[in-house]
Amino acid sequence: MHRRFLCVWLCSVFAAVYARKTCVVSSRPDSTDDAPAIIDAFDKCGRGGRVVFLNQTYHVNSVMNTTGLKNCEVDLHGTLLWGTNITYWLDNSLDIGYQNQSSAWFFGGENVVFRGHGHGTLDGNGQVWYDFVNGQSNYPRRPHAITIWGAKDSLFEGLRFVQSQMWTMTVIHSQRVLLRDIYVNSTSHSGAPARNTDGADTMFSDSITFDKFTIDNGDDSIALKANSTNIVITNSTFYRGLGVAIGSIGQYEGAWETIENLTASNIVFHGMRHAAYVKTWTGQHVGDPPNGGGGGLGLARNLTFTDFTLYNNSGVFAISQCTTFSGAAGDCNSSHFQLSDLHFTNVRGTVSTPNVALLQCSAAAPCSDIEIEDVSVVNWANGTAAAGFLCSSVKSPVGFECTGPACDKPSSTAEC
């Protein structure tokens, strides 16, 4: 009994001694730049502590790097509002080191919990960027909203992202991360499109789960890029974007990259370009990243897309191995990037296309083990069932027969 009491007492003492240190960030009353105060809070409380943002608007007018956190809790009750000095961001955004992409905020660490409680918001002031680039793809040094860098065994939950500057969140060099109950809305309110506003992207990461996402944007809903493995996307709803994307990949000549073991399930799509699509570059190097390239090697395999519901989609599934964003591409049958073991099953809904799938695979490395089964989609205007399967270089399809040739022109969506 005495030992038990002593143990309880010692534990309580240690808990008091090592109580989690808390840093509360206060916004500046002059609305200048709160980034230095935010960085200081993470410096003081980012290892074993807690960083709290009040229900205030914080003005972020300079880049932030808050990586290397450990056992840290973050509570965002207010709004982080990024500044609109385009010249500053183009000159100072942080290099990601892939596809000439850059970021406004590097954030990461081990055993990090970042909660938005359903209302904590990251507002990128994206409309100024949509108007500035006016549809130009991958404008150099246009920053992503946040890059989750080197995160391990971490949770991001209940956050809102609105009007992201470019890609919303990029998960890179990370393992075992759960992102749950996330809302993303990056839509343009002018004539300029909200292009390149991906909801989320992964690269060089393993065991990443996206659960209960709502995304309304002008580009890929969630995209898997180089060396993304064991990814789950589930229980989500997507609006008006391009769909779940595999790639683009194969952009760097001679580089070996993989995408393996994806499960995308129980997803609802409203007015999307596709439900899911795969995009690889050709086997010939034409131009340089971000809008040129090609000649990359590797494979994408064991990708499962199931339990999808479509409302007024333009398309369903697509593969393009002739991707370009510059108007110039190499030979559409030259890619040696191997696609295999792809499964599209249990899909229902309404579309405008007569085709279930557009499969533009490369003759240099034909697609294999492509399964499309239990798909029932109809034209939203006249109720006619979509029944077309346009294919090029597809070996031994499972559950369907090709009804005609796929497009033979450069495209990232397999559409002519």
C-alpha positions as CSV (number, residue, x, y, z in Angstrom):
1,M,0.0,0.0,0.0
2,H,2.8,2.4,0.9
3,R,4.6,1.6,-2.4
4,R,1.4,2.3,-4.3
5,F,0.9,5.6,-2.5
6,L,4.5,6.6,-3.1
7,C,4.2,5.8,-6.8
8,V,1.1,7.9,-7.2
9,W,2.7,10.8,-5.3
10,L,5.9,10.7,-7.4
11,C,3.9,10.5,-10.6
12,S,1.9,13.6,-9.6
13,V,5.1,15.4,-8.8
14,F,6.7,14.6,-12.1
15,A,3.5,15.6,-13.9
16,A,3.6,19.0,-12.1
17,V,7.3,19.5,-12.8
18,Y,7.0,18.5,-16.5
19,A,3.6,20.2,-17.1
20,R,3.2,21.2,-20.7
21,K,4.4,24.7,-21.3
22,T,1.9,26.9,-23.1
23,C,2.6,29.8,-25.4
24,V,-0.4,32.0,-26.3
25,V,0.2,34.0,-29.5
26,S,-1.4,37.5,-29.5
27,S,-1.9,39.3,-32.8
28,R,-0.3,42.7,-33.3
29,P,-2.8,45.6,-32.9
30,D,-1.3,47.4,-35.9
31,S,-2.0,44.5,-38.3
32,T,1.6,44.4,-39.6
33,D,3.3,41.0,-39.3
34,D,2.5,38.3,-36.7
35,A,4.9,35.8,-38.3
36,P,7.8,36.7,-35.9
37,A,5.6,36.1,-32.8
38,I,4.3,32.8,-34.3
39,I,7.9,31.6,-34.9
40,D,8.9,32.7,-31.4
41,A,6.0,30.7,-29.8
42,F,7.1,27.5,-31.6
43,D,10.7,28.1,-30.6
44,K,9.7,28.3,-27.0
45,C,6.9,25.7,-26.9
46,G,7.5,23.5,-29.9
47,R,9.2,20.7,-28.0
48,G,7.0,19.3,-25.3
49,G,4.7,22.3,-25.2
50,R,1.5,23.8,-26.5
51,V,1.0,26.7,-28.9
52,V,-2.4,28.5,-28.8
53,F,-3.8,30.9,-31.3
54,L,-6.7,32.9,-29.9
55,N,-10.0,33.7,-31.8
56,Q,-8.2,36.6,-33.6
57,T,-6.9,37.4,-37.0
58,Y,-3.2,36.9,-37.3
59,H,-1.5,38.7,-40.3
60,V,1.2,36.6,-41.8
61,N,3.4,38.8,-44.1
62,S,6.6,36.8,-44.1
63,V,7.6,33.1,-44.6
64,M,7.6,30.8,-41.6
65,N,9.7,27.6,-40.9
66,T,8.5,25.8,-37.8
67,T,9.9,22.3,-38.4
68,G,11.7,20.0,-35.9
69,L,8.8,20.1,-33.4
70,K,8.3,17.3,-31.0
71,N,5.4,16.3,-28.7
72,C,3.8,19.6,-29.5
73,E,0.1,20.5,-29.4
74,V,-1.3,23.4,-31.6
75,D,-4.7,24.9,-31.1
76,L,-5.9,27.3,-33.8
77,H,-9.1,29.2,-32.7
78,G,-8.7,32.1,-35.1
79,T,-7.5,32.9,-38.6
80,L,-4.1,33.0,-40.1
81,L,-4.4,35.6,-42.9
82,W,-1.5,35.7,-45.5
83,G,-0.4,39.0,-46.9
84,T,-0.8,40.1,-50.5
85,N,2.6,41.5,-51.3
86,I,3.2,39.3,-54.4
87,T,6.7,40.6,-55.0
88,Y,7.8,39.6,-51.4
89,W,6.4,36.1,-51.8
90,L,7.9,35.5,-55.2
91,D,11.3,36.6,-53.8
92,N,11.1,34.7,-50.5
93,S,8.9,31.6,-50.7
94,L,10.7,28.5,-49.4
95,D,12.0,26.0,-52.0
96,I,10.4,22.5,-51.7
97,G,13.0,21.0,-54.0
98,Y,10.6,19.3,-56.4
99,Q,9.0,20.6,-59.6
100,N,10.3,24.1,-58.8
101,Q,7.6,24.4,-56.2
102,S,7.8,26.7,-53.1
103,S,5.9,27.4,-49.9
104,A,4.8,30.1,-47.5
105,W,5.1,27.9,-44.4
106,F,7.2,24.8,-43.5
107,F,5.6,22.9,-40.6
108,G,6.5,19.6,-39.1
109,G,7.8,17.3,-36.4
110,E,7.2,14.2,-34.4
111,N,4.1,13.5,-32.4
112,V,2.5,16.8,-33.3
113,V,-1.2,17.5,-32.9
114,F,-2.6,20.5,-34.8
115,R,-6.3,21.1,-34.1
116,G,-8.5,23.8,-35.6
117,H,-11.7,22.8,-33.7
118,G,-13.8,23.1,-36.8
119,H,-13.2,26.9,-37.2
120,G,-9.5,27.5,-37.1
121,T,-8.6,28.9,-40.6
122,L,-5.7,29.4,-42.9
123,D,-6.7,32.1,-45.4
124,G,-4.2,32.5,-48.2
125,N,-5.8,35.6,-49.8
126,G,-5.7,33.5,-53.0
127,Q,-7.8,35.8,-55.2
128,V,-4.9,38.2,-55.7
129,W,-2.9,35.2,-56.9
130,Y,-5.6,33.9,-59.2
131,D,-5.9,37.3,-60.8
132,F,-2.1,37.8,-61.0
133,V,-1.3,34.5,-62.8
134,N,-4.6,34.6,-64.8
135,G,-4.6,30.9,-65.6
136,Q,-0.8,30.4,-66.2
137,S,0.1,27.0,-64.9
138,N,2.7,26.5,-62.2
139,Y,3.8,30.1,-62.0
140,P,7.3,30.1,-60.6
141,R,7.6,30.7,-56.8
142,R,3.9,31.1,-56.3
143,P,3.7,29.7,-52.8
144,H,1.8,26.7,-51.4
145,A,-0.2,27.6,-48.2
146,I,1.5,25.1,-45.9
147,T,4.1,22.3,-46.4
148,I,3.9,19.5,-43.9
149,W,7.6,18.6,-43.8
150,G,9.1,15.7,-41.9
151,A,6.0,15.0,-39.9
152,K,5.8,11.6,-38.1
153,D,3.1,10.1,-36.0
154,S,1.1,13.3,-36.2
155,L,-2.5,14.5,-36.4
156,F,-4.1,17.5,-38.2
157,E,-7.7,17.9,-37.4
158,G,-10.7,20.2,-37.8
159,L,-8.8,22.8,-39.9
160,R,-10.2,25.1,-42.6
161,F,-8.3,26.3,-45.6
162,V,-9.8,29.1,-47.8
163,Q,-8.4,30.8,-50.9
164,S,-5.1,29.1,-50.8
165,Q,-2.3,30.8,-52.8
166,M,-1.6,27.7,-54.8
167,W,-1.5,24.1,-53.6
168,T,-3.1,24.0,-50.2
169,M,-1.1,21.4,-48.2
170,T,1.8,19.4,-49.4
171,V,2.8,16.4,-47.3
172,I,6.5,15.7,-47.9
173,H,9.1,13.5,-46.2
174,S,6.5,12.4,-43.7
175,Q,5.2,9.1,-42.2
176,R,2.2,8.0,-40.3
177,V,0.2,11.2,-40.5
178,L,-3.6,11.4,-40.1
179,L,-5.4,14.4,-41.6
180,R,-9.1,14.4,-40.5
181,D,-12.1,16.7,-40.8
182,I,-10.5,19.2,-43.1
183,Y,-12.4,21.8,-45.2
184,V,-10.8,23.4,-48.3
185,N,-12.3,26.1,-50.5
186,S,-10.1,27.7,-53.1
187,T,-12.4,29.1,-55.7
188,S,-12.2,32.3,-57.9
189,H,-14.6,35.1,-57.7
190,S,-13.4,36.8,-60.9
191,G,-12.9,35.7,-64.5
192,A,-9.5,34.2,-63.6
193,P,-9.5,30.5,-62.9
194,A,-8.3,29.1,-59.5
195,R,-5.7,26.9,-61.3
196,N,-3.1,24.8,-59.4
197,T,-5.1,25.0,-56.2
198,D,-4.8,21.3,-55.3
199,G,-6.6,20.4,-52.1
200,A,-3.7,18.2,-50.9
201,D,-0.5,16.6,-52.4
202,T,1.8,13.9,-51.2
203,M,5.4,13.2,-52.2
204,F,8.2,11.2,-50.6
205,S,5.8,10.1,-47.9
206,D,4.4,6.9,-46.5
207,S,1.2,5.9,-44.5
208,I,-0.7,9.1,-45.0
209,T,-4.5,9.1,-44.3
210,F,-7.0,11.7,-45.5
211,D,-10.3,11.2,-43.7
212,K,-13.5,13.3,-44.0
213,F,-12.2,16.0,-46.4
214,T,-14.5,18.5,-48.1
215,I,-12.8,20.2,-51.0
216,D,-14.1,22.8,-53.5
217,N,-11.3,24.0,-55.8
218,G,-10.1,24.5,-59.3
219,D,-7.6,21.6,-59.7
220,D,-6.8,18.2,-58.3
221,S,-8.8,17.3,-55.2
222,I,-6.0,15.2,-53.7
223,A,-2.9,14.2,-55.8
224,L,-0.2,11.6,-55.2
225,K,3.1,12.5,-56.6
226,A,6.6,10.9,-56.4
227,N,7.3,8.1,-53.9
228,S,3.9,8.2,-52.2
229,T,3.1,4.8,-50.6
230,N,0.3,3.4,-48.4
231,I,-2.1,6.3,-48.9
232,V,-5.8,6.3,-47.8
233,I,-8.4,8.7,-48.9
234,T,-11.9,8.1,-47.5
235,N,-15.2,9.5,-46.3
236,S,-14.9,12.7,-48.3
237,T,-16.8,15.0,-50.6
238,F,-15.2,16.9,-53.6
239,Y,-16.7,19.7,-55.7
240,R,-15.9,21.2,-59.1
241,G,-12.2,20.1,-59.3
242,L,-10.4,17.5,-61.4
243,G,-10.7,14.5,-59.0
244,V,-8.3,12.2,-57.3
245,A,-5.0,12.4,-59.2
246,I,-2.1,10.0,-59.6
247,G,0.8,12.2,-60.6
248,S,1.8,13.9,-62.5
249,I,4.9,11.6,-62.4
250,G,7.8,10.7,-64.6
251,Q,8.8,14.3,-65.2
252,Y,12.5,13.9,-64.3
253,E,14.6,12.2,-67.0
254,G,16.1,8.9,-65.7
255,A,14.7,9.3,-62.2
256,W,12.9,6.3,-60.6
257,E,9.7,7.1,-58.8
258,T,6.8,5.1,-57.5
259,I,3.3,5.4,-56.3
260,E,2.0,2.3,-54.5
261,N,-0.8,1.0,-52.3
262,L,-3.6,3.6,-52.5
263,T,-7.1,3.0,-51.3
264,A,-9.6,5.7,-52.2
265,S,-13.1,4.8,-51.0
266,N,-16.5,6.2,-50.0
267,I,-16.1,9.5,-51.9
268,V,-18.8,11.7,-53.3
269,F,-18.1,13.9,-56.4
270,H,-20.1,17.0,-57.5
271,G,-19.5,18.5,-60.9
272,M,-16.0,17.1,-61.3
273,R,-13.8,16.6,-64.4
274,H,-13.1,13.1,-63.3
275,A,-13.5,10.8,-60.3
276,A,-9.9,9.6,-60.6
277,Y,-7.2,9.9,-63.2
278,V,-3.5,9.0,-63.8
279,K,-1.1,11.3,-65.5
280,T,2.5,10.5,-66.5
281,W,5.0,12.3,-68.7
282,T,6.2,10.8,-72.0
283,G,9.5,9.0,-72.3
284,Q,11.0,11.9,-74.1
285,H,12.4,14.9,-72.3
286,V,10.8,18.1,-73.7
287,G,11.4,21.3,-71.8
288,D,12.0,21.6,-68.0
289,P,9.9,21.5,-64.9
290,P,7.5,22.8,-63.8
291,N,5.7,22.8,-67.1
292,G,8.1,20.6,-69.2
293,G,10.0,17.4,-68.7
294,G,9.6,13.7,-69.3
295,G,11.7,10.6,-69.5
296,G,11.1,9.5,-65.9
297,L,11.0,5.8,-64.9
298,G,9.2,3.9,-62.2
299,L,5.8,2.4,-61.5
300,A,2.4,3.0,-60.1
301,R,0.6,-0.1,-58.8
302,N,-2.0,-1.5,-56.4
303,L,-4.3,1.5,-56.6
304,T,-7.9,0.9,-55.6
305,F,-10.8,3.3,-56.2
306,T,-14.1,2.1,-54.9
307,D,-17.5,3.1,-53.5
308,F,-17.7,6.4,-55.5
309,T,-20.9,8.4,-56.0
310,L,-20.9,10.9,-58.9
311,Y,-23.3,13.9,-59.4
312,N,-23.1,15.5,-62.8
313,N,-19.4,14.7,-63.4
314,S,-17.9,15.4,-66.8
315,G,-15.9,12.1,-66.7
316,V,-15.2,9.0,-64.7
317,F,-11.8,7.4,-65.0
318,A,-8.8,8.4,-67.2
319,I,-5.2,7.5,-67.8
320,S,-2.8,9.8,-69.8
321,Q,0.8,8.8,-70.4
322,C,1.2,11.9,-72.6
323,T,1.1,14.7,-70.1
324,T,2.2,18.2,-70.9
325,F,1.4,21.6,-69.5
326,S,3.4,23.7,-72.0
327,G,1.7,22.8,-75.2
328,A,4.6,20.6,-76.3
329,A,5.2,16.9,-75.6
330,G,7.2,13.9,-76.7
331,D,6.0,10.7,-78.4
332,C,2.8,9.6,-76.6
333,N,3.9,6.0,-76.9
334,S,7.3,6.5,-75.4
335,S,6.8,6.4,-71.6
336,H,8.4,3.5,-69.8
337,F,6.6,4.4,-66.6
338,Q,4.7,1.2,-65.7
339,L,1.0,1.3,-64.6
340,S,-0.5,-2.0,-63.3
341,D,-2.9,-3.4,-60.8
342,L,-5.5,-0.6,-60.9
343,H,-9.0,-1.2,-59.7
344,F,-12.1,0.9,-60.3
345,T,-15.2,-0.7,-58.7
346,N,-18.6,0.1,-57.3
347,V,-19.3,3.4,-58.9
348,R,-22.7,5.0,-59.3
349,G,-24.0,8.4,-60.5
350,T,-24.6,10.8,-63.3
351,V,-22.2,12.1,-65.9
352,S,-22.2,14.0,-69.2
353,T,-19.8,11.7,-71.0
354,P,-20.7,8.5,-72.9
355,N,-17.5,6.9,-71.7
356,V,-16.7,5.1,-68.5
357,A,-12.9,5.2,-69.1
358,L,-10.3,6.9,-71.3
359,L,-7.1,4.8,-71.1
360,Q,-4.3,6.3,-73.0
361,C,-1.4,4.0,-72.1
362,S,2.1,3.9,-73.6
363,A,3.0,1.3,-76.2
364,A,6.5,1.2,-74.7
365,A,5.1,0.0,-71.4
366,P,1.5,-1.1,-71.8
367,C,-0.9,-0.9,-68.8
368,S,-1.7,-4.3,-67.2
369,D,-4.2,-5.7,-64.7
370,I,-6.7,-2.8,-65.1
371,E,-10.0,-3.7,-63.5
372,I,-13.2,-1.8,-64.0
373,E,-16.3,-3.5,-62.6
374,D,-19.6,-2.7,-61.1
375,V,-19.8,0.8,-62.7
376,S,-23.2,2.2,-63.4
377,V,-23.3,5.8,-64.5
378,V,-25.8,7.5,-66.7
379,N,-26.1,10.7,-68.6
380,W,-27.7,13.3,-66.3
381,A,-29.8,14.8,-69.2
382,N,-31.3,11.7,-70.9
383,G,-30.5,8.7,-68.6
384,T,-28.4,6.9,-71.2
385,A,-25.9,4.6,-69.7
386,A,-22.2,5.4,-70.2
387,A,-20.7,2.4,-72.0
388,G,-17.6,3.5,-73.8
389,F,-14.1,2.3,-72.9
390,L,-11.5,4.0,-75.1
391,C,-8.2,2.3,-74.8
392,S,-4.6,2.3,-76.2
393,S,-2.0,-0.3,-75.1
394,V,-4.1,-1.9,-72.4
395,K,-3.2,-5.6,-71.8
396,S,-5.8,-8.1,-70.6
397,P,-8.5,-5.7,-69.2
398,V,-10.6,-7.1,-66.4
399,G,-14.3,-6.6,-66.2
400,F,-14.6,-4.6,-69.5
401,E,-13.8,-4.6,-73.2
402,C,-12.3,-1.7,-75.1
403,T,-14.8,-0.1,-77.5
404,G,-12.5,2.1,-79.4
405,P,-9.1,3.9,-79.4
406,A,-8.0,6.5,-76.9
407,C,-6.9,10.0,-77.8
408,D,-3.4,10.0,-79.4
409,K,-2.6,13.7,-78.7
410,P,-0.8,15.3,-75.8
411,S,-3.0,15.9,-72.8
412,S,-2.9,15.5,-69.0
413,T,-6.5,14.2,-68.9
414,A,-6.5,11.7,-71.9
415,E,-9.0,14.0,-73.7
416,C,-8.6,15.3,-77.2
